């Protein structure tokens, strides 16, 4: 079963509904003891980087359980939007360290004439590294984005998809069992459904 981790900062209902729509059994859970027994985890996120990390770090045993699932058990994990940014080691949005599961940083979009921040709306994410997460998405799949900060991984092999919004950034990342997408697959119609189907089949 897929568990959507409720640590207080996620768009939980729409994610659960999309899994139901594609026929995948999922649940929303906040109790670390139950999260610990899950086969796969989705780490959503809406809001600020430091606030999210503070929630994860202060809920008793939650950080311990997440680290164990990711790094010891090697359970499939998918970070979504802010949840993907939390996979990196740091963000310009705050001062707290991230989870650090995928080497990289989260930076603010630079100011550029004609481009509004946050980056909001539909944009293309071009696959650039073969991965089971991005199988059958096509050459130029389109996804729905809402974010002011973007991820840049250290190792190009961890970049699964790239998107351009004034600058190029990593819009999907992956390292072993750990994956992240900056866009909202639950709001991205058939393209997002394919990503979630692929994750469910890992």
C-alpha positions as CSV (number, residue, x, y, z in Angstrom):
1,X,0.0,0.0,0.0
2,X,1.1,3.6,-0.7
3,X,1.0,5.9,2.3
4,X,0.7,9.7,1.8
5,X,2.6,11.1,4.7
6,X,0.7,13.7,6.6
7,X,3.2,15.9,8.5
8,X,0.9,18.9,8.4
9,X,1.9,20.6,5.2
10,X,0.6,18.7,2.2
11,X,-2.1,18.7,-0.4
12,X,-3.4,15.4,0.8
13,X,-7.0,15.0,-0.5
14,X,-6.3,15.7,-4.2
15,X,-3.4,13.2,-4.1
16,X,-5.5,10.5,-2.5
17,X,-8.3,11.1,-5.0
18,X,-5.9,10.8,-8.0
19,X,-4.6,7.4,-6.7
20,X,-8.2,6.3,-6.3
21,X,-8.9,7.4,-9.9
22,X,-6.1,5.3,-11.3
23,X,-7.2,2.3,-9.2
24,X,-4.3,2.4,-6.7
25,X,-4.9,1.7,-3.0
26,X,-3.5,4.6,-0.9
27,X,-4.0,6.1,2.5
28,X,-3.2,9.3,4.4
29,X,-1.3,8.7,7.6
30,X,0.5,10.7,10.3
31,X,1.4,8.1,12.8
32,X,5.1,7.1,12.5
33,X,4.4,3.5,13.6
34,X,2.0,3.0,10.7
35,X,4.2,4.8,8.2
36,X,7.0,2.5,9.3
37,X,4.9,-0.5,8.0
38,X,4.2,1.0,4.6
39,X,5.5,-0.3,1.3
40,X,5.8,3.0,-0.5
41,X,5.6,6.6,0.7
42,X,4.6,9.9,-0.9
43,X,6.0,13.0,0.8
44,X,3.8,15.9,-0.4
45,X,4.4,19.5,0.6
46,X,2.8,23.0,0.3
47,X,4.4,26.0,2.1
48,X,7.8,27.0,3.4
49,X,10.9,24.8,3.5
50,X,11.9,25.5,7.1
51,X,8.3,25.1,8.4
52,X,8.1,21.7,6.7
53,X,11.5,20.5,8.0
54,X,10.5,21.7,11.5
55,X,7.3,19.6,11.4
56,X,9.2,16.5,10.2
57,X,11.9,17.0,12.8
58,X,9.6,17.6,15.8
59,X,7.0,14.9,15.3
60,X,8.3,12.1,17.6
61,X,10.1,9.4,15.6
62,X,8.9,10.7,12.2
63,X,12.4,11.8,10.9
64,X,13.9,8.5,12.2
65,X,11.2,6.5,10.4
66,X,11.5,8.4,7.1
67,X,15.3,8.1,7.1
68,X,15.1,4.4,7.8
69,X,12.5,3.8,5.1
70,X,14.6,5.8,2.5
71,X,18.1,4.8,3.4
72,X,18.0,1.4,5.1
73,X,14.9,-0.4,3.8
74,X,15.2,1.4,0.4
75,X,11.4,1.7,0.1
76,X,10.2,3.7,-2.9
77,X,9.6,7.3,-1.9
78,X,8.1,10.1,-4.0
79,X,8.5,13.8,-2.9
80,X,6.0,16.1,-4.6
81,X,6.5,19.9,-5.0
82,X,7.9,21.2,-1.6
83,X,8.3,17.5,-0.8
84,X,10.8,17.2,-3.6
85,X,12.7,20.2,-2.4
86,X,13.0,18.6,1.1
87,X,15.0,15.8,-0.5
88,X,17.9,18.2,-1.1
89,X,20.4,19.3,1.5
90,X,19.3,22.9,1.7
91,X,17.1,25.7,0.4
92,X,17.6,29.4,0.0
93,X,14.1,29.8,1.4
94,X,15.3,28.8,4.9
95,X,18.2,27.9,7.1
96,X,17.4,24.4,8.3
97,X,19.1,21.4,6.6
98,X,16.9,19.3,4.3
99,X,16.6,15.6,4.3
100,X,19.7,15.3,2.1
101,X,18.7,12.1,0.4
102,X,19.5,13.4,-3.1
103,X,22.6,15.6,-3.3
104,X,21.5,19.0,-4.5
105,X,20.2,22.5,-3.5
106,X,17.0,24.4,-3.8
107,X,17.4,28.0,-5.0
108,X,15.0,30.9,-5.7
109,X,14.1,31.8,-9.2
110,X,16.2,34.8,-10.3
111,X,14.4,38.0,-11.1
112,X,13.9,38.3,-14.9
113,X,12.0,40.7,-17.0
114,X,8.6,39.3,-18.1
115,X,8.6,36.3,-15.8
116,X,6.6,36.2,-12.7
117,X,7.5,34.4,-9.5
118,X,6.0,32.0,-8.5
119,X,6.3,29.9,-11.6
120,X,2.6,29.0,-11.9
121,X,0.8,27.1,-14.6
122,X,1.5,24.4,-17.3
123,X,5.0,23.8,-18.5
124,X,6.9,21.1,-20.4
125,X,9.2,18.7,-18.5
126,X,11.6,17.0,-20.8
127,X,12.9,13.5,-19.8
128,X,16.7,13.4,-19.9
129,X,17.6,10.3,-17.9
130,X,15.9,6.9,-18.3
131,X,13.9,6.0,-15.2
132,X,10.9,3.8,-14.4
133,X,9.2,6.9,-12.9
134,X,9.1,8.6,-16.3
135,X,8.4,5.6,-18.5
136,X,5.8,6.2,-21.2
137,X,5.3,9.9,-20.5
138,X,6.2,10.9,-24.0
139,X,8.8,13.4,-25.4
140,X,7.4,16.6,-24.1
141,X,4.8,15.9,-21.3
142,X,3.2,18.9,-19.7
143,X,2.6,19.4,-16.0
144,X,1.1,21.9,-13.6
145,X,3.6,23.9,-11.5
146,X,3.3,26.3,-8.6
147,X,6.6,27.2,-7.0
148,X,9.1,30.0,-6.3
149,X,12.1,27.8,-5.7
150,X,13.7,25.2,-7.9
151,X,16.0,22.3,-7.5
152,X,19.5,21.7,-9.0
153,X,21.0,18.3,-8.4
154,X,24.8,17.9,-8.1
155,X,25.0,14.7,-10.2
156,X,23.4,15.0,-13.7
157,X,22.5,11.3,-13.5
158,X,20.0,12.2,-10.7
159,X,18.1,14.6,-13.0
160,X,15.2,12.7,-14.6
161,X,13.4,15.7,-16.2
162,X,14.3,19.3,-16.9
163,X,12.1,22.3,-17.3
164,X,12.9,25.9,-18.4
165,X,11.4,28.9,-16.8
166,X,13.9,31.7,-17.4
167,X,16.5,29.2,-16.2
168,X,16.8,25.4,-16.6
169,X,16.0,23.4,-13.5
170,X,15.5,19.8,-12.5
171,X,11.7,19.2,-12.5
172,X,12.0,15.5,-11.6
173,X,14.9,13.8,-9.8
174,X,15.8,10.3,-8.7
175,X,18.4,8.4,-6.9
176,X,18.0,4.6,-6.4
177,X,14.6,4.2,-4.6
178,X,14.1,8.0,-3.9
179,X,12.2,10.2,-6.4
180,X,10.9,13.7,-6.6
181,X,8.8,15.8,-8.9
182,X,8.5,19.6,-8.6
183,X,5.1,19.7,-10.5
184,X,1.8,18.5,-9.1
185,X,1.0,15.1,-10.8
186,X,-2.4,15.1,-9.0
187,X,-3.3,18.2,-11.0
188,X,-1.6,17.3,-14.3
189,X,-4.3,15.1,-15.9
190,X,-3.1,12.2,-18.0
191,X,0.6,13.2,-17.7
192,X,0.4,13.2,-14.0
193,X,-1.6,10.0,-13.9
194,X,1.2,8.2,-15.8
195,X,3.8,9.4,-13.2
196,X,1.7,8.1,-10.3
197,X,0.9,4.8,-12.1
198,X,4.7,4.3,-12.7
199,X,5.4,5.0,-9.0
200,X,2.7,2.6,-7.9
201,X,4.3,-0.1,-10.0
202,X,7.9,0.3,-8.7
